């Protein structure tokens, strides 16, 4: 569930960022960073639960 909280889900957001910035590089940068943050948060939560022997 955490992945979907932090990840970029809406295609219309891509379009708005493209229109506002005028470059596709910001769209890809935003997608990459939000995906990386989502994976990082999920990994940290999983590791914390694993270390505390919750799962």
VOBA-841445 format. One record per atom (N, C-alpha, C): chain; residue in three letters; x, z negated, y negated; atom name. Coordinates in Angstrom, 1 decimal, m for minus. Each point is the difference from the previous one (the first is absolute). Last residue first. Example, Ala and Ser with C-alpha at 12.3 -4.5 7.8 and 13.67 -1.06 7.14 Angstrom:
kette/rest/east/up/north/atom
A/SER/12.8/m7.1/2.2/N
A/SER/0.9/0.0/m1.1/CA
A/SER/m0.8/m0.8/m1.1/C
A/ALA/0.3/0.1/5.7/N
A/ALA/m0.9/0.0/m1.2/CA
A/ALA/0.9/0.0/m1.2/C
REM end
This chain:
kette/rest/east/up/north/atom
A/UNK/7.0/m11.1/10.0/N
A/UNK/m0.6/1.1/0.7/CA
A/UNK/0.7/0.2/1.3/C
A/UNK/1.2/m3.4/m3.2/N
A/UNK/m1.4/0.1/m0.2/CA
A/UNK/m0.7/1.1/0.8/C
A/UNK/4.8/m2.0/m0.9/N
A/UNK/m0.6/0.0/1.3/CA
A/UNK/m1.6/0.0/m0.1/C
A/UNK/3.5/0.4/m3.5/N
A/UNK/m0.7/m1.2/0.1/CA
A/UNK/m0.8/m0.2/1.3/C
A/UNK/2.5/3.9/m0.9/N
A/UNK/1.0/m1.1/m0.1/CA
A/UNK/m0.7/m1.3/0.1/C
A/UNK/m2.7/3.9/m0.1/N
A/UNK/0.8/0.0/1.3/CA
A/UNK/1.0/m1.2/0.0/C
A/UNK/m2.5/0.9/m3.9/N
A/UNK/m0.9/m0.5/1.1/CA
A/UNK/0.8/m0.1/1.3/C
A/UNK/2.3/1.8/m3.6/N
A/UNK/m0.3/m1.4/m0.3/CA
A/UNK/m0.9/m0.6/1.1/C
A/UNK/0.9/4.7/0.2/N
A/UNK/1.2/m0.9/0.3/CA
A/UNK/m0.2/m1.4/m0.3/C
A/UNK/m3.4/3.0/m1.2/N
A/UNK/0.1/0.0/1.5/CA
A/UNK/1.2/m0.9/0.4/C
A/UNK/m0.6/0.8/m4.6/N
A/UNK/m1.1/m0.9/0.5/CA
A/UNK/0.1/m0.1/1.5/C
A/UNK/3.0/2.9/m2.1/N
A/UNK/0.3/m1.4/m0.4/CA
A/UNK/m1.1/m0.9/0.6/C
A/UNK/m0.7/4.6/0.6/N
A/UNK/1.2/m0.4/0.8/CA
A/UNK/0.3/m1.5/m0.3/C
A/UNK/m3.3/2.1/m2.7/N
A/UNK/m0.5/m0.1/1.4/CA
A/UNK/1.1/m0.6/0.9/C
A/UNK/1.2/1.1/m4.4/N
A/UNK/m0.9/m1.1/0.0/CA
A/UNK/m0.5/m0.3/1.5/C
A/UNK/2.6/3.9/m0.7/N
A/UNK/0.8/m1.2/m0.2/CA
A/UNK/m0.8/m1.3/0.1/C
A/UNK/m2.2/4.3/0.2/N
A/UNK/0.7/m0.3/1.2/CA
A/UNK/0.9/m1.3/m0.1/C
A/UNK/m2.2/1.4/m3.9/N
A/UNK/m1.0/m0.3/1.0/CA
A/UNK/0.7/m0.4/1.3/C
A/UNK/2.7/1.7/m3.4/N
A/UNK/m0.4/m1.3/m0.3/CA
A/UNK/m1.0/m0.5/1.0/C
A/UNK/1.3/4.5/0.3/N
A/UNK/1.1/m0.9/0.3/CA
A/UNK/m0.4/m1.5/m0.2/C
A/UNK/m3.0/3.3/m1.4/N
A/UNK/0.0/m0.1/1.5/CA
A/UNK/1.1/m0.9/0.4/C
A/UNK/m0.3/0.8/m4.5/N
A/UNK/m1.2/m0.8/0.4/CA
A/UNK/0.0/m0.1/1.5/C
A/UNK/3.3/2.8/m1.9/N
A/UNK/0.2/m1.4/m0.4/CA
A/UNK/m1.1/m0.9/0.5/C
A/UNK/m0.3/4.7/0.6/N
A/UNK/1.1/m0.5/0.8/CA
A/UNK/0.1/m1.5/m0.2/C
A/UNK/m3.1/2.4/m2.6/N
A/UNK/m0.5/m0.1/1.4/CA
A/UNK/1.1/m0.7/0.8/C
A/UNK/1.1/0.9/m4.5/N
A/UNK/m1.1/m1.1/0.1/CA
A/UNK/m0.4/m0.1/1.5/C
A/UNK/3.0/3.5/m0.9/N
A/UNK/0.6/m1.3/m0.2/CA
A/UNK/m1.0/m1.2/0.1/C
A/UNK/m1.6/4.4/0.1/N
A/UNK/0.7/m0.3/1.2/CA
A/UNK/0.7/m1.3/m0.1/C
A/UNK/m2.2/1.5/m3.8/N
A/UNK/m1.0/m0.2/1.1/CA
A/UNK/0.7/m0.4/1.3/C
A/UNK/2.6/1.2/m3.7/N
A/UNK/m0.5/m1.3/m0.2/CA
A/UNK/m1.1/m0.3/1.1/C
A/UNK/2.0/4.3/m0.1/N
A/UNK/1.0/m1.0/0.4/CA
A/UNK/m0.5/m1.5/m0.2/C
A/UNK/m2.3/4.1/m1.4/N
A/UNK/m0.3/m0.4/1.3/CA
A/UNK/1.0/m1.1/0.5/C
A/UNK/m1.6/1.1/m5.2/N
A/UNK/1.1/0.2/1.0/CA
A/UNK/m0.5/m0.5/1.3/C
A/UNK/m2.3/m0.5/m4.3/N
A/UNK/0.3/1.4/0.0/CA
A/UNK/1.1/0.3/1.1/C
A/UNK/m2.6/m4.2/m1.5/N
A/UNK/1.4/0.1/m0.1/CA
A/UNK/0.5/1.5/m0.1/C
A/UNK/m4.7/m1.1/0.5/N
A/UNK/0.5/m0.8/m1.1/CA
A/UNK/1.5/0.2/m0.3/C
A/UNK/m2.3/2.2/3.6/N
A/UNK/m0.4/0.5/m1.2/CA
A/UNK/0.6/m0.8/m1.2/C
A/UNK/1.0/m1.4/4.4/N
A/UNK/0.5/1.4/m0.2/CA
A/UNK/m0.4/0.5/m1.4/C
A/UNK/m1.9/m4.1/1.4/N
A/UNK/1.4/m0.2/m0.3/CA
A/UNK/0.7/1.4/m0.3/C
A/UNK/m4.5/0.1/1.5/N
A/UNK/0.1/m0.5/m1.4/CA
A/UNK/1.5/m0.2/m0.4/C
A/UNK/m0.9/1.5/4.4/N
A/UNK/m0.3/1.0/m0.9/CA
A/UNK/0.1/m0.5/m1.5/C
A/UNK/0.6/m3.0/3.6/N
A/UNK/1.1/1.0/0.0/CA
A/UNK/m0.3/1.0/m1.1/C
A/UNK/m3.3/m3.1/0.9/N
A/UNK/1.1/m0.6/m0.7/CA
A/UNK/1.2/0.9/m0.1/C
A/UNK/m3.8/1.2/2.6/N
A/UNK/m0.2/0.3/m1.4/CA
A/UNK/1.1/m0.7/m0.9/C
A/UNK/m0.1/m0.7/4.7/N
A/UNK/0.6/1.3/m0.4/CA
A/UNK/m0.3/0.3/m1.5/C
A/UNK/0.4/m4.9/2.5/N
A/UNK/m1.0/0.9/m0.7/CA
A/UNK/0.7/1.3/m0.4/C
A/UNK/2.1/m4.0/2.1/N
A/UNK/m1.0/0.5/0.9/CA
A/UNK/m0.8/1.2/m0.6/C
A/UNK/4.8/m3.2/m0.1/N
A/UNK/m0.7/0.9/m0.9/CA
A/UNK/m1.0/0.8/0.9/C
A/UNK/1.8/m5.2/1.1/N
A/UNK/0.3/1.4/0.1/CA
A/UNK/m0.9/0.9/m0.9/C
A/UNK/m0.3/m4.9/0.8/N
A/UNK/1.1/0.4/m0.9/CA
A/UNK/0.3/1.5/0.0/C
A/UNK/m3.5/m2.0/2.6/N
A/UNK/m0.2/m0.7/m1.3/CA
A/UNK/1.1/0.6/m0.9/C
A/UNK/m0.1/1.2/4.5/N
A/UNK/m1.0/0.7/m0.7/CA
A/UNK/m0.2/m0.6/m1.4/C
A/UNK/3.0/m2.0/3.1/N
A/UNK/0.5/1.3/m0.4/CA
A/UNK/m1.0/0.7/m0.9/C
A/UNK/m1.1/m4.2/1.9/N
A/UNK/0.8/0.0/m1.2/CA
A/UNK/0.5/1.3/m0.4/C
A/UNK/m2.5/m0.6/4.0/N
A/UNK/m0.8/0.0/m1.2/CA
A/UNK/0.9/0.0/m1.3/C
REM end
